[in-house]
């Protein structure tokens, strides 16, 4: 059986027993400051999502299996799909039961690409500040857009929202009609060089295993 990249959620991330996670961004800015306290900031490129993952106490065998999967990524050459374990579903729908199989799509995008509207949501569905979403776009290669909701909004009776702010800005390849994933949204990531800790093995268990990832676009 051939190893398939990027690792799917079911092949890797869903199998992890995560103890702690830090889900944040890396900004790529150039900064300068004046003597009067003013600071100038120029965004050189779009921010990248990052995560620091620590695993629970593992059996020695399970720890070896996870370490082997990470080594097979050949450093940062290959990628994984990873969800924020604190944002697997919208906050108003903790299990995704209300969302169900709704075919949610991009209705429109603001000119500044800082917000978009949704269609296909259940009537009255609430999207909350901090919820995450994934939009796949482009081809050869297909790209994975991972975004965060920046304000709380409810859909109308037809499942349509007004413009909702998102972070970061939407790239030019994303357009109206594309599908939006709200259940287990995921980010395409690579392992940060030198961050993988396979853990310290004891007689029966391994502790301290973990790794860091950074978004790969």
N, C-alpha and C positions, 0 to 999 in steps of 0.2 A: 504494500500500500504506500503510495507516494504522499509525502508531507505537503500539505496545501497551504500557501501563504496568500494573504494574511491569515493568521489563525482566526477562525470564526469564534463567536462568543461561546458556542457550545463546546468547541474543541479546547478552549483555554480559560477565558475569563469566568464563564459560568461554573467552572470546576474549582475556582479558588475559594478558600475559606479565609476571608479577609478580616483581620483584627482591627486595623486602623487604616485610614486613607486621608491624604491631603490632596484635594483636587483644586488646582489653581491655574494661573497662567504665567507665561514668561513674556514680558513685553520686550519689544525690539525697538527701543527708542534711543535717540541721540539727545543728550541733555546739556544745557549750559545755564549758568546762573549769573546774575548781576550782583553787585555789591549792595544793592538796596533790597535784596531778598527775592527779587523776581526770578522765576525759573522758566526757561524756554524749552519746549519739548517738541521734537520732530519724530513722527512714527516712520521708521525706516522700512518696516514690513509689518504685516498683520500679527497680532499676538498669537502665541501658540499655547494650547492647553498642556498642562503637565499634571502628573499625579505621583505621589509617593505612597507605595503600598507596603504594608506590613502584614504578614500572614500569622494565623494562630499557631499554637503548638501543633506540630504535625507528626505523624508516624514517620519513621526514618524512610520507609519505602515511598510514601507520598512525597516527601521532601525531595528525594532523588528524582522522582518523575517530573516534578515541576522544574527543577534545575535543568534536567535534560531538555525539556521543551524550550527553555529560555536560551540555552547554549545553541540549540538548533536554529535560532534566529540569526546566528553568525554576527553577533554584535548588533549594529543598527542596520544591517543589510536588509533584513526582512521585518515585517510589521505584524502587529496583532490588532484586533478590535477589542476595545475595552470600554465598559460602561462605568459611569460614576455610581458606585454602589449605594450612594445616598440619594440618587435621582433616577431610580429605575422606572418610575411612573410619575405622572403629574401629582403634585401634592394634594389636589382635590380628589384624587382617584387612586388611592394607595396601591391597589392591586390591578388596576387597569380594567376592572369589571365594567365600568360605565363606558369607557372608550371602546371596548370590545374589538370588533373588526372594522371599525369606521375607517373609510378611505379618506384620510385627511390630506389636503393638497394646498399648495401655495396659490392664493387667489390673485394677489398683486404685490408689488414691491415698490417701496417709496423711492423717489428719485435719488436720495442720498444713500440708499441701500442700507439704512440703519434700522428699518422696520419693514414688516410685511403683514399681510392679512391672510387669514386661514379660511378654508371652506371644507365641508365634509365632517365637521365635528358633531357630536351629539347635541341636541338642542339644549341651550343653557350651560354648556360645558365650560368649566372655569380653568383658565391657564394662569398660573401663579408665578409671581416674581421668583426667579431662581430655578424654575423648571428647565429641563434640557430637551433638545430635539436634534434629530439627524436628518439631513437632506442629501441624497445621492445625486450627483450631477456629472455631466461630461461623459466621455467614452474614450477608451484607449489612451490613457487609463480612466476608469471611472473614479471620481473623487468623492471624498466623504466630508461633508460640511457638518460641523458640530457647533451648536449654538445654545445660548442661554436666554431665557425670557427675561426682559428687563422691566416688566410692569404686569399687574394683575388685570385680566380682562375676561369677560364672559361672552360666549357665543350667543347669538340671537336664536330665535326659535327655528331658524333654518340652518343652524350650525355654522354661521358665518360670523367672523369677527371684523372689527375695524382694524386699523393699522396698529401693530404691536411692536414695540421696540425690542430688538434682540442684540446680543453681543456675541462675537464681534460683527463688523459689517459683513453683509452678504456679498460674496465674490460675484463677478460679472457672469459667471457660468450658470448661476441659479436664476431660474425664470418661472413665470406663472405656469401652473399645471403640474409641477413636480411634486412627488409624494413627500409627505412629512412623517417621520417616525417619532412618536411620542412614548411608545412602550419599549423599554430597554433601549433608549437611544445610545449610540456608541460613537467613539472617536477612533480613528486610525492612528496608531501610536508605534513608536520604536523604543526599545530599551535604551535608557541613557547610559553611555559608556562608563564602565566602572561602578555602576550602581547596584548590580545584582549581588545579593548576599544569599548564598544557598543555605545559610543557617548553620548553627552549631549542633552537632549530633551528640546525643547522650545515649544511654543504654537502649532505650526504647523509642525516644522521641527526638525531634529536631526543633530547635527554637530560634527565633530571630530572623527567619527567612523573609526576604522582601526584595523590592526593586523600585526603580523610578522609570517613568516613561515620559516621552515628549511627543506631541502631535507630529505626524508625518502627513504632508499634504500631497 
